[in-house]
Amino acid sequence: MSAQVRAGDDTQRQVWEAAVRLFAAQGFHGTGIRELAEAARLSSATLYHYMGTKEDLLFSIMKASLDRLITAAERVSAKATQPQAVIARLVHVHVLTHALHRDETTVVDNEIGVLGPERRDTMVQIRDRYEDFWRDAIADGCRRGVFSVPDERFARMAVLEMCSGVAKWYSPSGEMDLDSIGAAHARLALQLLGVSAKRAASTPLPDATEIHGLIEEIWQIRLPSMRARTPRD
């Protein structure tokens, strides 16, 4: 790779990181181009070169985030045959990535409505592709009699909302390590889907080392020493 290409990649990363921070903190419409350029330590002209329009940048951030989740969901689902194991693996990845990338999560969850109609429809379709892994696992579990819920759609929404919520309170300086939080969410998700507490407690959980390796590979990061703060009453 040439030095010029590496420099371009680094600049693109600067732009994305600045945009994610600002969009998460003050929203898409609340972030100006000049402010974004200053945060990325670039001129406005250079910023436009790397991002296109502000909506182009938002769309690329959202799509990349969901594409990574889809890749991870494909990988973890393929390695499990039982629906409860699939759910446990999906939960673990979802919880860890949402805790570690809270700003990106905030942008994807909160800013989809500001996209133009065509791009919004595209993003909804991509999001639905990710949720299909959860939908299929829950439906499979209900068919097999492993899960029992009055409404599969609401059950899926409730599990996803619970798992995404970790982004609102997780802190690496807290008392409970993140893998334990992932495991606790997995067991809670199973119980929400109708599995007894005793059976949920005995369900094998995914290997943390495997999940860490998967996340590091797909997100191209090195996971920190993961400690977390539990939510206060």
N, C-alpha and C positions, 0 to 999 in steps of 0.2 A: 504494500500500500504506500502511495507517495505521500510526502509531507503535506502537499496541497490538499489531498483527499482527507488526510487525518485532521487538518486544520478545519476543513469544511464540516466534518463530522462533529468536531468539538464545538464549533459555532452553532450548528443545528441543535446540539444538546443544550447549550446555553439558552437558546431561544425557547426551547420546549420547557426547560426547568423554570425559567422566569415566568412563562405564560401559565404553567400549572400553578405556581405559587400565587400569582396575582388573580387568576380566574377563580381559584378556590377561596381566596380571602375576600374579594370584593365583587366577584361576578364578572361575566363577560362584558356586559354593557358598562360596568363601572371601571373598566380598565381601558385607559387610553393608549394610543400608539406610542406617544412620546414616553409615557411612563413605562411601557413594555420595553422600549428601546433602552432606556436608562437602566432598567433592572437586568437586561441582558448584556449591558456594557457595549452597546453597538450604536451606530448612527441609525437614523430612521431609514435611510436608503439601504443600508446593509440589512437591516431587519426585514424590509420588504422582499429583498432578494431571497432570504431564507424561509420566509413564512408565507409569501403571497399575501392574500388578504387576511384579516384577523379571523374571519370565519373559516378560511382554509386551514389556519393553524389549529383552531378549536376542533374541527372535524378530524384532522390528522391525529391529534392527541387522543380523542375519543376512540377512533377506529383502532389505533395501535393498542390502546388499553384493553379493549374488548377482544381483539384478535389474540392477544396473549392469554387471556382467560379461556378462550375457546380452545387454543392449543393445549393448555394445561388440562382442561376438562376432558378433551379427547384422550390424552395420555393416561390420566388416572382412571378414567372409566374403562379403558381397554384392559386394565390389569386386574379388574374385579369382576366376578361372575354373579355374586349375590347383591341384590338391590341395597341391602343395609350397608354393605361394604362400599358400594359406589357412593352412597350418600355420605358416609364417613369421610371418604377421600375428597369428595367435592367440597365438603364443609371445611376440611383442614386447609386446603389450598385457598379457598375463598377468604377464610378468616385471616390467615397469615398475610396474604397479599393486600387485603384491605387495611389491615393494621399498619403495614409497612409503607403503604402508598396512600395515605389518607387524603392528601390534596388531590391526587389524580382521581381517586374514588369520588370525592366531592364534585369535581368538575363533570365527570361522566354522569353522575346521578342527578345533578342539579341544572346543568346547562343545555341539555338536549333540546329544550323548548325554544332556544334562541336560534337554532339552525333553520335555514330555509326549508320549505316543504319537502323538496326532493331529498336533500341530505338528511333531514329528520326521519323520513321514511326509511332511508337506507340504514340509518343508525338503529332504528327500532328493529329492523329485520336482523341486523347483526346481534343485537341484544337478545332477540328471541332465539337465535341459534345457540347462544350460550345457555339460556334458560331451558332449551330443549333437553339438555343433558339431565337437568334436575327433573323436568317433566317426565322424561322417559323412565328414570329410576323410580320415581314415585309411582307411576302407573304400573310398572313391572312389579313393584312390591305389593301393590293392592291386588293385582291379578293373582299373585302367589299366596296371598293371605298373610304376608309378612307385615304389611302396613294396613291400617284401617283409619280412614279419615272421611268425614262427611262430604268434603269438597276438595278434590285434588288441586285445583287451581289456587284456592285460598291457602291450602296447606303449603304449597310451593312458595307463594308470596310471603307467608309468615316465616318460613325457614330462611329464605333469602334476606328478609329484612332483619331478622335476628342476627344473622352472620355478618351482614354489612355494618351493623351497629357498632361493632368493635372499633371501627375507624373513629368513632366519636369520643372514645374514652381511653384507648390504649396509650400507654406511655412506657418506653423502654426502661424507665427507672423505677418501676413499681415492684410489687411483691410476688406476682405470679408470672411464671415464664410463659411465653407465647404458645409454645407447643401444648402446655397444659390447658390454656384457654381454648385452643383448637380442639383438643380432646373433649373438653367439657361441652363445647358447642355441638360436637358430633353426637354425643350422648343425648343432649337436650333435643337435637333435631330428630333423632330416632324416636324419642318419647312423644314429641309433637306429632309424629307420623303414626302413633298408635302402638309403638313397641313398649312393652312393659319396662319399668325401671330396671328390673333384674336382668332381663334379656339385653337391654341396652348396655348395661354395665359389663356384660360378658362378651359383647361384640368386639372382635379384634379391630384395633385401630391401625391406621396406616403407619408404616415405618417413617419416623420423623426424618431420618437421614435421607431416605429416598425423596420425600417431599421437598426437603431443603435443596437437594441437588437439582430437582426439577425446576424449582423456582429460580435458582441461580442461573440455570441454563437458559430458560425462556425469558426472564426479565433482565438477564445480563448484569447481575448484581452479586455482591458478596454479602451474605446475610450477617448482620451484626450479632453480638451476644444478646440473645433475646430475653429481656425481662419486661414485665408489664405491671401496670397498676390496675388493680381490680376496681370496678365501679363502686362508688360510695352509695350508701343507702340514702 
